[in-house]
């Protein structure tokens, strides 16, 4: 038995969510993704409005209650049970896609910025702002953060092609990309032999409209399915699933976290071991939350008070 | 895009910059907390309800709800008992140290409900 045959055989044994009754059929339809994004768009709109006009008591306000409690909890559960479900349902992308019906970006994201350094700064910045502005107890500022997110994501992506905001800037996306490395599911090729004989490479190039199928875009995060490894930079948007004319992309089970020490070069990512920006992002990801929690314990408050008294400045 | 930004700016302007102030509902409500400074554990809350001239206002009931200033923590509820006209007392459990907000709702005999918010920053841990 050849190595290729062995690999294909192993792949057919993997659980494929897209072949699961009902759920698989629903997920294969772009309309399901649209419905999920519309739902989150409406929820985000309600959060913004409630944050601006509703009670400013954080536990009674949707902006703070959903952002800082329920959303975070559901996000982590979804990542542990399935995969990057939030990016699949991202309302910011829906908003961007609506704008792109009238604004057609012509530029590519600047080559010098095609890394995670800006995302690291933004990720750390959000964690810092969370502490500085006590965002968890401030519905009004939280609503502004959500609204600002919509504006920035749309502004970036009506100027630059592809999913530049998702790949290079979005702090939530970076969190999801890294956390989904421990997810039990990944978007992956079902049979590599089929890809070997594919000439169109529609999963990344997109598929032109035909009498039988509407036009489909390829992966906007530049992940070529044939060489894709794991979940890094994958938004689970399923564009590749919709574009593949051979129905050869699935949502497959895998060993959670096994990809972390996978040495193979990855499409759209390269070799993670050689990516200092990814290493730094992972460090912020791992220790940022701990630092946030550390900043809330009594000894740190006492230290801040002591420094405040010593320097004669407000705490 | 420009329309969207304009709409966002308009909404933001309408939203204003500060939370709502004390409502002008014709009632004076004084809320006192014991112990001082407030500490985690059982807190005694005294609520004095009067009209603008200082005469006690009759109420059919007074409910309290205490939340921490950030979401995700267990709230605490209590119903106050009438001690004398216009004076109500309640025991409220502040389950941990931190910043608390107490919401007081009094139902007046004329059917109106008046609401007040008392902030208790820096409740000491046990």
Interface residues (C-beta under 8 A of the other chain):
Chain A: X52 X53 X56 X57 X58 X59 X60 X61 X64 X65 X68 X69 X99 X103 X134 X136 X137 X140 X143 X144 X147 X151 X154 X155 X158 X298
Chain B: X1 X4 X5 X8 X11 X12 X14 X15 X19 X20 X67 X68 X69 X70 X71 X72 X73 X75 X99 X101 X103 X117 X125
